[in-house]
Amino acid sequence: MITNPSICHAHVYFDVGMTHVATNVCRRAAEKFSLQMGRVHQKPVGPHSKPSCQLIIPLPKLETVLPWLDHHRQGLSVLIHSVTGDDLADHTDGCFWLGTPHPLKLNIFQ
């Protein structure tokens, strides 16, 4: 559940053979909704257990972006989390998934 941040992050997870698919989904979303697209990580970084690309979504756009992202994610899993400054809470209480959830390395926040 997203609880009152001004922005959210969406991490589109992919396997190595699906890099182009995930990148395309993120680019299309960024262009369609005027979002900032982060780097495409070819390996797991931070708490993420899979390669991913990131979208930065202003909270007022979330309601419009989510249905589009869910419809166009092409079977990829997407973690959406709040950005409040409390990384552990953002990646646990302040998150939800589109598709299959993947384990997160939460111990990095302790």
N, C-alpha and C positions, 0 to 999 in steps of 0.2 A: 504494500500500500504506500503510495506517495503521499508524504505529509508536508505540505507547504514549502517546498523549495522554490527558488525562482527558475532553476533549470534542472533538467534530468539528463542522464546519459543513457543511451541505448547502445549496447555492445552486441553486434551481430557476430555470432560464433560460426566458425567454419573448420572443416578439415582441409588439409593442404591442397587437395585436388579441387576444392570449391572456392579458392581464393577469388577468382574472377567473378563468380556468382555473388559472393558477399560484397565485393567491392562495387559491383554494378547496382545492387540493391541500395547500398549506402549512397552512392553518387546520385541515383535517381531520386531518393528521398531528399537529399540535400538540395538538389536543383528544384524539385517540385515545391518544397516547403521553405526554401531559403534558410536551410540549416547549415551549421558548421559541421564539416566532416573531419574527424580526427585521423590519425595515422592508421594504416592497415598493418597490424602486427602479425608477422609470419610465424610467430611462436607465442606461447603463453607468456603474458606479462602481468605483473601485479597479482591480484587475487584470481585472475582468470586462468582456467585450466586448459583452455584451447586457444588457438589463434583467433583474433577478432578484429573488427573495425568498429569505430565509435562514431556515434552521432550525438551532437549536443542539441538538446531540444528545450527551448524556452517553455515554461509551464503553460502559458496560454495556447501554445500550438499542440500540446500533448494530445488533447481530445481528438484533433483532426489527424495527427500523424499516426497514432496507434492503429486505427482500423486499416489504414493504407499499408502500414508496415506489416501487420498481421497477414493481410491478403497477398502481399508481394514478397514475402520472405523466402519463398521457394523451399520450404521445408527446413530452413535454418532456424536454430534457436536464437532467441534474442533476450538478453537480460536488460531490463529497464530499472534504473535506480535513481533515487533522489540524490541531490548534491547539497548537503547541509553543512559539511565540514566534519561530521562524525562518520568516518568511512565505514566503521564496523556496523553501525546502525543503518547506514545507507545501503549496504550490501546484504542486510538481513531483514530488518523490519521495514525498510524503505524501498523494497524491490519487488518485482514480479517478473514472470517469464511469459514469453510467447514461444510455444513449442516446448521441447523437452528441456527441463532444467539440467544444468551441469554443476558438478561440485565446484565450490569456490575455495581458495586457499585463504581462509579468514584469519589464520594465525599471523599473517603479516601485519595485521592491524593491532596486535597486542604488544 
